[in-house]
Amino acid sequence: MVTGACGGIGAAVVRALADHGVPVAALDVDGGVERLGERFAAPGRAQVRGHLVDVADPAAVEEAVARVEEEQGPVAVAVNVAGTLRPGPVLDYAAADWAAVFAVNSAGVFHVSRAVARRMVPRRTGTIITVSSNAADVARTGMAAYAASKAAATHFTRCLGLELARFGIRCNVVSPGSTDTPMQRELWRGGAGAARAVAGSPSDFRAGIPLGRVADPDDVAAAVLFLASPGARHITMHDLRVDGGATLGS
Ligand SMILES: NC(=O)c1ccc[n+]([C@@H]2O[C@H](COP(=O)([O-])OP(=O)(O)OC[C@H]3O[C@@H](n4cnc5c(N)ncnc54)[C@H](O)[C@@H]3O)[C@@H](O)[C@H]2O)c1
């Protein structure tokens, strides 16, 4: 099960899983989610089924996860990718924007993880992966609400990993840096785009990207796929950075 499935990273994760023969329940609040099944249909690829849901709504999430399990079987891997970005300096930031960002990026991760974990625990198997952000640990100008909401998502996922370890359920975080998706392109409006992200902005206390490129969504999907695989069977509560060295390994 993958949330935020219509977005750049979510779609790459859906495709990566389906290409590895894993049937996918693709969740998003975007109406386009209903057509994801057709969009991803390809020979040799497992089935993808779209489900319209707002992760900020706990009752809707509960209902969607029940429907997914009824229609597609037990959720073995849940990937929290849904996210929202409302940039702006703190002094001018509206309380409503703060609430909206936390409703998706933090509460959404809680709602989805709780709904799947309740079903994974009796089965004593499952893995949960949260796509957070390298902004969760490194301060950014104009992104306080987003970065704080991601810090909450990251630490929530680690704590959940501790609670669920005794049931054999692993919970990990994948933290991308600047990745070429619609969300990232929002930040590039009117600026120099990718070149500015790669160069960084010392005056904003912002490191550039040492590897010299902005990530493709597939770079993030590869990390998710690894953490979902048996090769990661002894890895839990880990935060895997996929940011080209932007946070200098901190
Ligand atoms: N692109 C980057 O540079 C970057 C960097 C670090 C972290 N991330 C994180 O990666 C994740 C995916 O981002 P992306 O770049 O693919 O963005 P995106 O904007 O392309 O996709 C986000 C998706 O989440 C969905 N969504 C938003 N609110 C939702 C809700 N309430 N319920 C269900 N779905 C909802 C959107 O409809 C969209 O399809 C996000 O959590 C984002 O914060 C992105």
The ligand as a Tripos MOL2 file, in Angstrom:
@<TRIPOS>MOLECULE
LIG
   44    48     1     0     0
SMALL
NO_CHARGES

@<TRIPOS>ATOM
      1 N1         10.4400   16.3090   -4.1000 N.am      1 LIG1
      2 C1         11.3280   16.5770   -3.1590 C.2       1 LIG1
      3 O1         12.3040   17.3050   -3.3760 O.2       1 LIG1
      4 C2         11.1550   15.9600   -1.7840 C.ar      1 LIG1
      5 C3         12.2220   16.0770   -0.8860 C.ar      1 LIG1
      6 C4         12.1010   15.5270    0.3890 C.ar      1 LIG1
      7 C5         10.9310   14.8730    0.7620 C.ar      1 LIG1
      8 N2          9.9060   14.7790   -0.1360 N.ar      1 LIG1
      9 C6          8.6900   14.0710    0.3340 C.3       1 LIG1
     10 O2          8.3930   13.0160   -0.5600 O.3       1 LIG1
     11 C7          6.9780   12.7780   -0.5460 C.3       1 LIG1
     12 C8          6.4630   12.7880   -1.9740 C.3       1 LIG1
     13 O3          6.6850   14.0850   -2.5200 O.3       1 LIG1
     14 P1          6.7060   14.4140   -4.0820 P.3       1 LIG1
     15 O4          7.8970   15.2600   -4.2950 O.co2     1 LIG1
     16 O5          6.4620   13.1980   -4.8680 O.co2     1 LIG1
     17 O6          5.4500   15.4180   -4.1090 O.3       1 LIG1
     18 P2          4.1780   15.4820   -5.0540 P.3       1 LIG1
     19 O7          3.5610   16.7900   -4.7480 O.co2     1 LIG1
     20 O8          4.5690   15.1410   -6.4590 O.co2     1 LIG1
     21 O9          3.2650   14.2900   -4.4860 O.3       1 LIG1
     22 C9          2.6140   14.3300   -3.2630 C.3       1 LIG1
     23 C10         1.3660   13.4840   -3.3830 C.3       1 LIG1
     24 O10         0.7150   13.4140   -2.1080 O.3       1 LIG1
     25 C11        -0.6610   13.5470   -2.3240 C.3       1 LIG1
     26 N3         -1.3440   14.0540   -1.1430 N.ar      1 LIG1
     27 C12        -1.2380   15.3080   -0.6090 C.ar      1 LIG1
     28 N4         -2.0600   15.4340    0.4330 N.ar      1 LIG1
     29 C13        -2.6900   14.2280    0.5720 C.ar      1 LIG1
     30 C14        -3.6780   13.7560    1.4720 C.ar      1 LIG1
     31 N5         -4.1860   14.5450    2.4290 N.pl3     1 LIG1
     32 N6         -4.1070   12.4720    1.3370 N.ar      1 LIG1
     33 C15        -3.6010   11.6740    0.3560 C.ar      1 LIG1
     34 N7         -2.6750   12.0790   -0.5240 N.ar      1 LIG1
     35 C16        -2.2230   13.3520   -0.4180 C.ar      1 LIG1
     36 C17        -0.7790   14.5290   -3.4850 C.3       1 LIG1
     37 O11        -2.0520   14.4890   -4.1080 O.3       1 LIG1
     38 C18         0.3600   14.0690   -4.3780 C.3       1 LIG1
     39 O12        -0.0690   13.0880   -5.2950 O.3       1 LIG1
     40 C19         6.3570   13.8760    0.3130 C.3       1 LIG1
     41 O13         6.0780   13.3700    1.5990 O.3       1 LIG1
     42 C20         7.4500   14.9320    0.3550 C.3       1 LIG1
     43 O14         7.3600   15.7210    1.5040 O.3       1 LIG1
     44 C21         9.9910   15.3080   -1.3990 C.ar      1 LIG1
@<TRIPOS>BOND
     1     1     2 1
     2     2     3 2
     3     2     4 1
     4     4     5 ar
     5     4    44 ar
     6     5     6 ar
     7     6     7 ar
     8     7     8 ar
     9     8     9 1
    10     8    44 ar
    11     9    10 1
    12     9    42 1
    13    10    11 1
    14    11    12 1
    15    11    40 1
    16    12    13 1
    17    13    14 1
    18    14    15 2
    19    14    16 1
    20    14    17 1
    21    17    18 1
    22    18    19 2
    23    18    20 1
    24    18    21 1
    25    21    22 1
    26    22    23 1
    27    23    24 1
    28    23    38 1
    29    24    25 1
    30    25    26 1
    31    25    36 1
    32    26    27 ar
    33    26    35 ar
    34    27    28 ar
    35    28    29 ar
    36    29    30 ar
    37    29    35 ar
    38    30    31 1
    39    30    32 ar
    40    32    33 ar
    41    33    34 ar
    42    34    35 ar
    43    36    37 1
    44    36    38 1
    45    38    39 1
    46    40    41 1
    47    40    42 1
    48    42    43 1
@<TRIPOS>SUBSTRUCTURE
     1 LIG1         1 GROUP 0 **** ****
